[in-house]
């Protein structure tokens, strides 16, 4: 007997529990600040906040809820939500940081390719529509497997803190970001 858990399709609904996401969901409601602005606040907390780099106008952070290992977010330090609000200098630095992010990720985890993108508005897929940011997502041949296709689940193969340490070490050795 198949138990129905909602919907009107007549098919049972499957649940995938993701209790680690509650931290993100609660952080959105507990603070009036977006997490990017919150993480900008205290450089001494950069490791805890998974900050890879800070530059004159931008910040690069490991995504706490990645689509793939090495998923980075690159954002202006200024709290702006739209491209039209960004200065030419901010836009140039964001794009340079995309390039530098691809360099350090290539050296560290050797992806076969990258997805680089931006989402605007909730209906456009933005989880944080009020703060402009760029996603840099490393990809590997065959990384869309049965877990992703059948369960809509991503398998991330390395801890965020381990990867952050690795990226910081490589950044130091290669003087990155080189803006």
PEPE-V706649 format. One record per residue. N is the residue number from 0. RES is the residue in one small letter. D_CENTER is the distance of its C-alpha to the mean C-alpha in Angstrom with 1 decimal. Layout:
n:N res:RES d_center:D_CENTER
n:N res:RES d_center:D_CENTER
//
This chain:
n:0 res:x d_center:40.7
n:1 res:x d_center:37.2
n:2 res:x d_center:35.9
n:3 res:x d_center:34.3
n:4 res:x d_center:31.5
n:5 res:x d_center:31.2
n:6 res:x d_center:31.1
n:7 res:x d_center:34.2
n:8 res:x d_center:33.7
n:9 res:x d_center:35.9
n:10 res:x d_center:33.5
n:11 res:x d_center:32.0
n:12 res:x d_center:28.4
n:13 res:x d_center:26.4
n:14 res:x d_center:24.0
n:15 res:x d_center:21.1
n:16 res:x d_center:20.6
n:17 res:x d_center:17.2
n:18 res:x d_center:18.4
n:19 res:x d_center:15.4
n:20 res:x d_center:13.7
n:21 res:x d_center:16.6
n:22 res:x d_center:15.2
n:23 res:x d_center:12.4
n:24 res:x d_center:15.1
n:25 res:x d_center:17.7
n:26 res:x d_center:15.7
n:27 res:x d_center:15.6
n:28 res:x d_center:19.3
n:29 res:x d_center:20.5
n:30 res:x d_center:19.5
n:31 res:x d_center:20.3
n:32 res:x d_center:17.5
n:33 res:x d_center:13.9
n:34 res:x d_center:11.6
n:35 res:x d_center:10.7
n:36 res:x d_center:14.5
n:37 res:x d_center:15.2
n:38 res:x d_center:13.3
n:39 res:x d_center:15.1
n:40 res:x d_center:18.4
n:41 res:x d_center:19.4
n:42 res:x d_center:18.8
n:43 res:x d_center:20.7
n:44 res:x d_center:17.8
n:45 res:x d_center:15.2
n:46 res:x d_center:15.2
n:47 res:x d_center:15.1
n:48 res:x d_center:12.1
n:49 res:x d_center:10.3
n:50 res:x d_center:11.0
n:51 res:x d_center:11.7
n:52 res:x d_center:13.6
n:53 res:x d_center:15.4
n:54 res:x d_center:17.6
n:55 res:x d_center:20.3
n:56 res:x d_center:18.2
n:57 res:x d_center:14.5
n:58 res:x d_center:11.8
n:59 res:x d_center:9.1
n:60 res:x d_center:6.9
n:61 res:x d_center:5.5
n:62 res:x d_center:3.1
n:63 res:x d_center:6.6
n:64 res:x d_center:6.8
n:65 res:x d_center:5.6
n:66 res:x d_center:7.8
n:67 res:x d_center:9.1
n:68 res:x d_center:9.9
n:69 res:x d_center:8.3
n:70 res:x d_center:4.9
n:71 res:x d_center:4.3
n:72 res:x d_center:4.3
n:73 res:x d_center:8.1
n:74 res:x d_center:10.3
n:75 res:x d_center:14.0
n:76 res:x d_center:15.6
n:77 res:x d_center:17.8
n:78 res:x d_center:16.9
n:79 res:x d_center:17.3
n:80 res:x d_center:16.2
n:81 res:x d_center:17.8
n:82 res:x d_center:18.3
n:83 res:x d_center:21.9
n:84 res:x d_center:21.4
n:85 res:x d_center:19.9
n:86 res:x d_center:22.5
n:87 res:x d_center:23.2
n:88 res:x d_center:22.3
n:89 res:x d_center:18.9
n:90 res:x d_center:18.2
n:91 res:x d_center:19.7
n:92 res:x d_center:17.7
n:93 res:x d_center:14.3
n:94 res:x d_center:15.7
n:95 res:x d_center:17.1
n:96 res:x d_center:13.8
n:97 res:x d_center:12.4
n:98 res:x d_center:15.7
n:99 res:x d_center:15.5
n:100 res:x d_center:12.0
n:101 res:x d_center:13.6
n:102 res:x d_center:16.6
n:103 res:x d_center:15.3
n:104 res:x d_center:13.3
n:105 res:x d_center:16.5
n:106 res:x d_center:18.7
n:107 res:x d_center:16.8
n:108 res:x d_center:16.0
n:109 res:x d_center:17.9
n:110 res:x d_center:16.0
n:111 res:x d_center:18.4
n:112 res:x d_center:16.2
n:113 res:x d_center:13.0
n:114 res:x d_center:11.6
n:115 res:x d_center:10.7
n:116 res:x d_center:10.7
n:117 res:x d_center:10.9
n:118 res:x d_center:11.9
n:119 res:x d_center:14.8
n:120 res:x d_center:16.4
n:121 res:x d_center:15.9
n:122 res:x d_center:18.1
n:123 res:x d_center:16.0
n:124 res:x d_center:13.0
n:125 res:x d_center:11.3
n:126 res:x d_center:10.2
n:127 res:x d_center:10.8
n:128 res:x d_center:13.5
n:129 res:x d_center:15.2
n:130 res:x d_center:12.8
n:131 res:x d_center:12.2
n:132 res:x d_center:9.0
n:133 res:x d_center:8.3
n:134 res:x d_center:5.8
n:135 res:x d_center:7.2
n:136 res:x d_center:7.7
n:137 res:x d_center:10.8
n:138 res:x d_center:13.6
n:139 res:x d_center:17.0
n:140 res:x d_center:20.2
n:141 res:x d_center:20.7
n:142 res:x d_center:17.2
n:143 res:x d_center:18.0
n:144 res:x d_center:20.6
n:145 res:x d_center:22.5
n:146 res:x d_center:19.9
n:147 res:x d_center:17.6
n:148 res:x d_center:20.6
n:149 res:x d_center:22.9
n:150 res:x d_center:20.7
n:151 res:x d_center:17.5
n:152 res:x d_center:16.0
n:153 res:x d_center:13.4
n:154 res:x d_center:14.8
n:155 res:x d_center:12.7
n:156 res:x d_center:15.4
n:157 res:x d_center:14.6
n:158 res:x d_center:14.0
n:159 res:x d_center:11.2
n:160 res:x d_center:14.0
n:161 res:x d_center:15.9
n:162 res:x d_center:13.3
n:163 res:x d_center:12.7
n:164 res:x d_center:16.5
n:165 res:x d_center:16.9
n:166 res:x d_center:14.7
n:167 res:x d_center:16.6
n:168 res:x d_center:19.8
n:169 res:x d_center:19.4
n:170 res:x d_center:18.4
n:171 res:x d_center:21.5
n:172 res:x d_center:23.7
n:173 res:x d_center:22.8
n:174 res:x d_center:22.6
n:175 res:x d_center:19.0
n:176 res:x d_center:17.8
n:177 res:x d_center:21.1
n:178 res:x d_center:21.2
//
